[in-house]
Amino acid sequence: MPQVNIPDGLYEEIQKALCGEASPSDFIVQAVRDKLSFEGQKREFYQLTGSVRAGMIEQGLSEEDMLADFEMSRREREG
């Protein structure tokens, strides 16, 4: 199994934060899983926004065009 060296100060902070509720190892494993999930979501977000941007460019739309459209739509809903 791969080993990761955690700086002593950080390890002590983890132990203090846990107050005996979980082991530091379990905490670290869950933290890494959470971070990996976040990175996956971030990658998907960038892929989606990249697709939207490419579609806007393909249609000749600018960011200002989109913002103006959102503003007009908002005003129409408000009456």
N, CA, C and O atoms as a Tinker XYZ file with bonds, in Angstrom:
   316  protein
     1  N      0.846000   -1.179000    0.000000    73     2
     2  CA     0.000000    0.000000    0.000000    64     1     3
     3  C      0.894000    1.246000    0.000000    63     2     4     5
     4  O      1.862000    1.303000    0.758000    81     3
     5  N      0.586000    2.239000   -0.835000    73     3     6
     6  CA     1.387000    3.471000   -0.862000    64     5     7
     7  C      1.325000    4.195000    0.489000    63     6     8     9
     8  O      0.320000    4.138000    1.198000    81     7
     9  N      2.384000    4.849000    0.810000    73     7    10
    10  CA     2.469000    5.620000    2.045000    64     9    11
    11  C      2.553000    7.100000    1.711000    63    10    12    13
    12  O      3.179000    7.493000    0.727000    81    11
    13  N      1.912000    7.919000    2.544000    73    11    14
    14  CA     1.970000    9.369000    2.383000    64    13    15
    15  C      2.473000    9.951000    3.691000    63    14    16    17
    16  O      1.993000    9.591000    4.766000    81    15
    17  N      3.428000   10.840000    3.598000    73    15    18
    18  CA     3.947000   11.489000    4.801000    64    17    19
    19  C      3.142000   12.759000    5.076000    63    18    20    21
    20  O      3.077000   13.671000    4.252000    81    19
    21  N      2.536000   12.786000    6.256000    73    19    22
    22  CA     1.760000   13.950000    6.689000    64    21    23
    23  C      2.650000   14.735000    7.655000    63    22    24    25
    24  O      3.175000   14.158000    8.608000    81    23
    25  N      2.828000   16.027000    7.428000    73    23    26
    26  CA     3.632000   16.809000    8.368000    64    25    27
    27  C      3.075000   16.680000    9.792000    63    26    28    29
    28  O      1.862000   16.646000    9.998000    81    27
    29  N      3.979000   16.608000   10.759000    73    27    30
    30  CA     3.570000   16.403000   12.150000    64    29    31
    31  C      2.532000   17.426000   12.614000    63    30    32    33
    32  O      1.554000   17.074000   13.274000    81    31
    33  N      2.751000   18.682000   12.268000    73    31    34
    34  CA     1.813000   19.727000   12.703000    64    33    35
    35  C      0.412000   19.510000   12.159000    63    34    36    37
    36  O     -0.571000   19.696000   12.876000    81    35
    37  N      0.317000   19.119000   10.904000    73    35    38
    38  CA    -0.986000   18.863000   10.291000    64    37    39
    39  C     -1.645000   17.645000   10.931000    63    38    40    41
    40  O     -2.847000   17.649000   11.195000    81    39
    41  N     -0.856000   16.609000   11.178000    73    39    42
    42  CA    -1.387000   15.401000   11.801000    64    41    43
    43  C     -1.940000   15.722000   13.198000    63    42    44    45
    44  O     -2.985000   15.204000   13.592000    81    43
    45  N     -1.239000   16.565000   13.929000    73    43    46
    46  CA    -1.706000   16.970000   15.257000    64    45    47
    47  C     -3.014000   17.757000   15.158000    63    46    48    49
    48  O     -3.913000   17.577000   15.980000    81    47
    49  N     -3.120000   18.622000   14.160000    73    47    50
    50  CA    -4.368000   19.367000   13.959000    64    49    51
    51  C     -5.530000   18.423000   13.671000    63    50    52    53
    52  O     -6.636000   18.616000   14.178000    81    51
    53  N     -5.278000   17.409000   12.862000    73    51    54
    54  CA    -6.318000   16.422000   12.541000    64    53    55
    55  C     -6.746000   15.704000   13.812000    63    54    56    57
    56  O     -7.942000   15.545000   14.057000    81    55
    57  N     -5.793000   15.271000   14.619000    73    55    58
    58  CA    -6.126000   14.565000   15.855000    64    57    59
    59  C     -6.956000   15.443000   16.791000    63    58    60    61
    60  O     -7.911000   14.965000   17.402000    81    59
    61  N     -6.601000   16.711000   16.905000    73    59    62
    62  CA    -7.352000   17.633000   17.766000    64    61    63
    63  C     -8.769000   17.830000   17.247000    63    62    64    65
    64  O     -9.716000   17.884000   18.032000    81    63
    65  N     -8.920000   17.936000   15.951000    73    63    66
    66  CA   -10.231000   18.192000   15.352000    64    65    67
    67  C    -11.163000   16.996000   15.500000    63    66    68    69
    68  O    -12.379000   17.166000   15.588000    81    67
    69  N    -10.608000   15.801000   15.527000    73    67    70
    70  CA   -11.435000   14.600000   15.554000    64    69    71
    71  C    -12.035000   14.308000   16.924000    63    70    72    73
    72  O    -13.123000   13.737000   17.005000    81    71
    73  N    -11.372000   14.675000   17.971000    73    71    74
    74  CA   -11.863000   14.428000   19.333000    64    73    75
    75  C    -12.278000   12.968000   19.531000    63    74    76    77
    76  O    -13.288000   12.707000   20.185000    81    75
    77  N    -11.536000   12.029000   18.993000    73    75    78
    78  CA   -11.815000   10.615000   19.184000    64    77    79
    79  C    -12.961000   10.063000   18.368000    63    78    80    81
    80  O    -13.299000    8.891000   18.531000    81    79
    81  N    -13.587000   10.855000   17.483000    73    79    82
    82  CA   -14.735000   10.396000   16.709000    64    81    83
    83  C    -14.353000    9.425000   15.594000    63    82    84    85
    84  O    -15.120000    8.518000   15.271000    81    83
    85  N    -13.197000    9.607000   15.018000    73    83    86
    86  CA   -12.735000    8.737000   13.926000    64    85    87
    87  C    -11.222000    8.703000   13.989000    63    86    88    89
    88  O    -10.592000    9.530000   14.648000    81    87
    89  N    -10.656000    7.745000   13.303000    73    87    90
    90  CA    -9.195000    7.685000   13.286000    64    89    91
    91  C     -8.674000    8.727000   12.290000    63    90    92    93
    92  O     -9.350000    9.062000   11.317000    81    91
    93  N     -7.473000    9.227000   12.544000    73    91    94
    94  CA    -6.892000   10.159000   11.575000    64    93    95
    95  C     -6.804000    9.557000   10.172000    63    94    96    97
    96  O     -7.006000   10.257000    9.180000    81    95
    97  N     -6.506000    8.272000   10.092000    73    95    98
    98  CA    -6.418000    7.625000    8.779000    64    97    99
    99  C     -7.756000    7.654000    8.056000    63    98   100   101
   100  O     -7.813000    7.955000    6.864000    81    99
   101  N     -8.839000    7.340000    8.774000    73    99   102
   102  CA   -10.171000    7.384000    8.164000    64   101   103
   103  C    -10.515000    8.798000    7.709000    63   102   104   105
   104  O    -11.088000    8.999000    6.638000    81   103
   105  N    -10.159000    9.769000    8.536000    73   103   106
   106  CA   -10.417000   11.169000    8.198000    64   105   107
   107  C     -9.684000   11.562000    6.924000    63   106   108   109
   108  O    -10.259000   12.198000    6.040000    81   107
   109  N     -8.427000   11.186000    6.833000    73   107   110
   110  CA    -7.605000   11.550000    5.676000    64   109   111
   111  C     -8.129000   10.866000    4.419000    63   110   112   113
   112  O     -8.207000   11.491000    3.362000    81   111
   113  N     -8.490000    9.590000    4.524000    73   111   114
   114  CA    -9.030000    8.869000    3.372000    64   113   115
   115  C    -10.307000    9.552000    2.883000    63   114   116   117
   116  O    -10.479000    9.743000    1.679000    81   115
   117  N    -11.199000    9.922000    3.796000    73   115   118
   118  CA   -12.444000   10.581000    3.401000    64   117   119
   119  C    -12.164000   11.962000    2.802000    63   118   120   121
   120  O    -12.813000   12.369000    1.838000    81   119
   121  N    -11.203000   12.674000    3.371000    73   119   122
   122  CA   -10.851000   13.995000    2.833000    64   121   123
   123  C    -10.332000   13.880000    1.399000    63   122   124   125
   124  O    -10.667000   14.702000    0.547000    81   123
   125  N     -9.520000   12.868000    1.139000    73   123   126
   126  CA    -8.998000   12.664000   -0.215000    64   125   127
   127  C    -10.128000   12.289000   -1.156000    63   126   128   129
   128  O    -10.175000   12.777000   -2.286000    81   127
   129  N    -11.054000   11.420000   -0.708000    73   127   130
   130  CA   -12.206000   11.071000   -1.550000    64   129   131
   131  C    -13.044000   12.302000   -1.879000    63   130   132   133
   132  O    -13.463000   12.491000   -3.020000    81   131
   133  N    -13.285000   13.139000   -0.865000    73   131   134
   134  CA   -14.053000   14.363000   -1.093000    64   133   135
   135  C    -13.355000   15.265000   -2.107000    63   134   136   137
   136  O    -13.999000   15.827000   -2.993000    81   135
   137  N    -12.051000   15.397000   -1.974000    73   135   138
   138  CA   -11.281000   16.240000   -2.894000    64   137   139
   139  C    -11.311000   15.675000   -4.311000    63   138   140   141
   140  O    -11.442000   16.427000   -5.277000    81   139
   141  N    -11.189000   14.359000   -4.440000    73   139   142
   142  CA   -11.261000   13.738000   -5.766000    64   141   143
   143  C    -12.630000   13.952000   -6.403000    63   142   144   145
   144  O    -12.725000   14.210000   -7.603000    81   143
   145  N    -13.680000   13.846000   -5.610000    73   143   146
   146  CA   -15.033000   14.084000   -6.109000    64   145   147
   147  C    -15.165000   15.534000   -6.584000    63   146   148   149
   148  O    -15.710000   15.799000   -7.655000    81   147
   149  N    -14.660000   16.463000   -5.775000    73   147   150
   150  CA   -14.710000   17.875000   -6.143000    64   149   151
   151  C    -13.948000   18.133000   -7.443000    63   150   152   153
   152  O    -14.424000   18.863000   -8.312000    81   151
   153  N    -12.770000   17.535000   -7.571000    73   151   154
   154  CA   -11.974000   17.726000   -8.788000    64   153   155
   155  C    -12.698000   17.172000  -10.006000    63   154   156   157
   156  O    -12.622000   17.752000  -11.089000    81   155
   157  N    -13.403000   16.047000   -9.840000    73   155   158
   158  CA   -14.199000   15.486000  -10.939000    64   157   159
   159  C    -15.320000   16.418000  -11.338000    63   158   160   161
   160  O    -15.579000   16.621000  -12.524000    81   159
   161  N    -15.997000   16.995000  -10.327000    73   159   162
   162  CA   -17.080000   17.945000  -10.608000    64   161   163
   163  C    -16.539000   19.194000  -11.288000    63   162   164   165
   164  O    -17.163000   19.736000  -12.201000    81   163
   165  N    -15.385000   19.642000  -10.842000    73   163   166
   166  CA   -14.771000   20.827000  -11.441000    64   165   167
   167  C    -14.409000   20.563000  -12.897000    63   166   168   169
   168  O    -14.614000   21.420000  -13.756000    81   167
   169  N    -13.869000   19.376000  -13.177000    73   167   170
   170  CA   -13.515000   19.009000  -14.554000    64   169   171
   171  C    -14.769000   18.997000  -15.431000    63   170   172   173
   172  O    -14.749000   19.511000  -16.549000    81   171
   173  N    -15.864000   18.409000  -14.927000    73   171   174
   174  CA   -17.125000   18.387000  -15.678000    64   173   175
   175  C    -17.641000   19.806000  -15.923000    63   174   176   177
   176  O    -18.134000   20.112000  -17.009000    81   175
   177  N    -17.526000   20.667000  -14.918000    73   175   178
   178  CA   -17.963000   22.058000  -15.057000    64   177   179
   179  C    -17.186000   22.756000  -16.168000    63   178   180   181
   180  O    -17.769000   23.441000  -17.008000    81   179
   181  N    -15.865000   22.576000  -16.166000    73   179   182
   182  CA   -15.053000   23.217000  -17.201000    64   181   183
   183  C    -15.358000   22.656000  -18.586000    63   182   184   185
   184  O    -15.334000   23.394000  -19.571000    81   183
   185  N    -15.643000   21.363000  -18.669000    73   183   186
   186  CA   -16.008000   20.787000  -19.958000    64   185   187
   187  C    -17.335000   21.373000  -20.441000    63   186   188   189
   188  O    -17.478000   21.715000  -21.615000    81   187
   189  N    -18.298000   21.485000  -19.534000    73   187   190
   190  CA   -19.606000   22.032000  -19.890000    64   189   191
   191  C    -19.498000   23.496000  -20.305000    63   190   192   193
   192  O    -20.044000   23.895000  -21.334000    81   191
   193  N    -18.795000   24.291000  -19.507000    73   191   194
   194  CA   -18.680000   25.707000  -19.846000    64   193   195
   195  C    -17.871000   25.904000  -21.127000    63   194   196   197
   196  O    -18.122000   26.838000  -21.888000    81   195
   197  N    -16.905000   25.022000  -21.358000    73   195   198
   198  CA   -16.155000   25.096000  -22.613000    64   197   199
   199  C    -17.056000   24.815000  -23.805000    63   198   200   201
   200  O    -16.931000   25.457000  -24.847000    81   199
   201  N    -17.963000   23.857000  -23.655000    73   199   202
   202  CA   -18.917000   23.551000  -24.722000    64   201   203
   203  C    -19.862000   24.718000  -24.967000    63   202   204   205
   204  O    -20.164000   25.056000  -26.111000    81   203
   205  N    -20.324000   25.329000  -23.882000    73   203   206
   206  CA   -21.224000   26.479000  -24.015000    64   205   207
   207  C    -20.498000   27.625000  -24.706000    63   206   208   209
   208  O    -21.046000   28.266000  -25.602000    81   207
   209  N    -19.266000   27.877000  -24.285000    73   207   210
   210  CA   -18.486000   28.959000  -24.907000    64   209   211
   211  C    -18.273000   28.689000  -26.393000    63   210   212   213
   212  O    -18.402000   29.597000  -27.214000    81   211
   213  N    -17.950000   27.452000  -26.738000    73   211   214
   214  CA   -17.745000   27.105000  -28.148000    64   213   215
   215  C    -19.036000   27.324000  -28.936000    63   214   216   217
   216  O    -18.999000   27.816000  -30.063000    81   215
   217  N    -20.177000   26.960000  -28.347000    73   215   218
   218  CA   -21.465000   27.172000  -29.011000    64   217   219
   219  C    -21.766000   28.647000  -29.203000    63   218   220   221
   220  O    -22.287000   29.059000  -30.240000    81   219
   221  N    -21.430000   29.446000  -28.182000    73   219   222
   222  CA   -21.637000   30.889000  -28.300000    64   221   223
   223  C    -20.792000   31.468000  -29.435000    63   222   224   225
   224  O    -21.276000   32.264000  -30.240000    81   223
   225  N    -19.537000   31.062000  -29.486000    73   223   226
   226  CA   -18.633000   31.560000  -30.532000    64   225   227
   227  C    -19.133000   31.129000  -31.898000    63   226   228   229
   228  O    -19.126000   31.908000  -32.851000    81   227
   229  N    -19.567000   29.874000  -31.982000    73   227   230
   230  CA   -20.071000   29.347000  -33.256000    64   229   231
   231  C    -21.277000   30.149000  -33.747000    63   230   232   233
   232  O    -21.445000   30.358000  -34.948000    81   231
   233  N    -22.113000   30.597000  -32.807000    73   231   234
   234  CA   -23.309000   31.360000  -33.167000    64   233   235
   235  C    -23.047000   32.863000  -33.247000    63   234   236   237
   236  O    -23.950000   33.643000  -33.551000    81   235
   237  N    -21.807000   33.260000  -32.973000    73   235   238
   238  CA   -21.452000   34.673000  -33.057000    64   237   239
   239  C    -21.956000   35.495000  -31.886000    63   238   240   241
   240  O    -22.129000   36.707000  -32.014000    81   239
   241  N    -22.197000   34.857000  -30.743000    73   239   242
   242  CA   -22.693000   35.563000  -29.561000    64   241   243
   243  C    -21.531000   35.958000  -28.663000    63   242   244   245
   244  O    -20.537000   35.241000  -28.551000    81   243
   245  N    -21.678000   37.109000  -28.030000    73   243   246
   246  CA   -20.663000   37.551000  -27.077000    64   245   247
   247  C    -21.218000   37.400000  -25.661000    63   246   248   249
   248  O    -22.407000   37.151000  -25.463000    81   247
   249  N    -20.342000   37.555000  -24.700000    73   247   250
   250  CA   -20.775000   37.517000  -23.299000    64   249   251
   251  C    -21.773000   38.644000  -23.035000    63   250   252   253
   252  O    -22.747000   38.461000  -22.304000    81   251
   253  N    -21.527000   39.795000  -23.626000    73   251   254
   254  CA   -22.431000   40.933000  -23.455000    64   253   255
   255  C    -23.820000   40.618000  -24.006000    63   254   256   257
   256  O    -24.828000   41.008000  -23.416000    81   255
   257  N    -23.873000   39.906000  -25.145000    73   255   258
   258  CA   -25.157000   39.496000  -25.721000    64   257   259
   259  C    -25.927000   38.613000  -24.723000    63   258   260   261
   260  O    -27.124000   38.798000  -24.500000    81   259
   261  N    -25.212000   37.664000  -24.140000    73   259   262
   262  CA   -25.849000   36.738000  -23.195000    64   261   263
   263  C    -26.340000   37.474000  -21.953000    63   262   264   265
   264  O    -27.455000   37.235000  -21.489000    81   263
   265  N    -25.515000   38.367000  -21.415000    73   263   266
   266  CA   -25.916000   39.115000  -20.227000    64   265   267
   267  C    -27.117000   40.008000  -20.515000    63   266   268   269
   268  O    -28.015000   40.131000  -19.682000    81   267
   269  N    -27.135000   40.626000  -21.683000    73   267   270
   270  CA   -28.274000   41.463000  -22.060000    64   269   271
   271  C    -29.537000   40.623000  -22.179000    63   270   272   273
   272  O    -30.611000   41.061000  -21.767000    81   271
   273  N    -29.423000   39.426000  -22.735000    73   271   274
   274  CA   -30.567000   38.526000  -22.854000    64   273   275
   275  C    -31.079000   38.103000  -21.482000    63   274   276   277
   276  O    -32.288000   38.074000  -21.253000    81   275
   277  N    -30.167000   37.776000  -20.567000    73   275   278
   278  CA   -30.580000   37.422000  -19.205000    64   277   279
   279  C    -31.289000   38.584000  -18.530000    63   278   280   281
   280  O    -32.309000   38.392000  -17.867000    81   279
   281  N    -30.753000   39.793000  -18.694000    73   279   282
   282  CA   -31.351000   40.975000  -18.082000    64   281   283
   283  C    -32.748000   41.226000  -18.638000    63   282   284   285
   284  O    -33.672000   41.522000  -17.880000    81   283
   285  N    -32.911000   41.109000  -19.951000    73   283   286
   286  CA   -34.222000   41.301000  -20.567000    64   285   287
   287  C    -35.203000   40.245000  -20.049000    63   286   288   289
   288  O    -36.353000   40.556000  -19.741000    81   287
   289  N    -34.751000   39.032000  -19.958000    73   287   290
   290  CA   -35.597000   37.943000  -19.460000    64   289   291
   291  C    -36.004000   38.200000  -18.013000    63   290   292   293
   292  O    -37.158000   37.978000  -17.646000    81   291
   293  N    -35.074000   38.662000  -17.194000    73   291   294
   294  CA   -35.367000   38.962000  -15.794000    64   293   295
   295  C    -36.414000   40.061000  -15.680000    63   294   296   297
   296  O    -37.349000   39.964000  -14.884000    81   295
   297  N    -36.249000   41.094000  -16.475000    73   295   298
   298  CA   -37.208000   42.212000  -16.431000    64   297   299
   299  C    -38.596000   41.777000  -16.875000    63   298   300   301
   300  O    -39.594000   42.230000  -16.314000    81   299
   301  N    -38.673000   40.898000  -17.883000    73   299   302
   302  CA   -39.961000   40.403000  -18.354000    64   301   303
   303  C    -40.678000   39.595000  -17.268000    63   302   304   305
   304  O    -41.899000   39.675000  -17.130000    81   303
   305  N    -39.914000   38.821000  -16.503000    73   303   306
   306  CA   -40.518000   38.043000  -15.411000    64   305   307
   307  C    -41.014000   38.926000  -14.291000    63   306   308   309
   308  O    -42.034000   38.634000  -13.666000    81   307
   309  N    -40.290000   40.017000  -14.030000    73   307   310
   310  CA   -40.662000   40.928000  -12.941000    64   309   311
   311  C    -41.893000   41.757000  -13.316000    63   310   312   313
   312  O    -42.596000   42.267000  -12.444000    81   311
   313  N    -42.136000   41.881000  -14.581000    73   311   314
   314  CA   -43.318000   42.587000  -15.054000    64   313   315
   315  C    -43.061000   43.997000  -15.240000    63   314   316
   316  O    -43.957000   44.741000  -15.637000    81   315
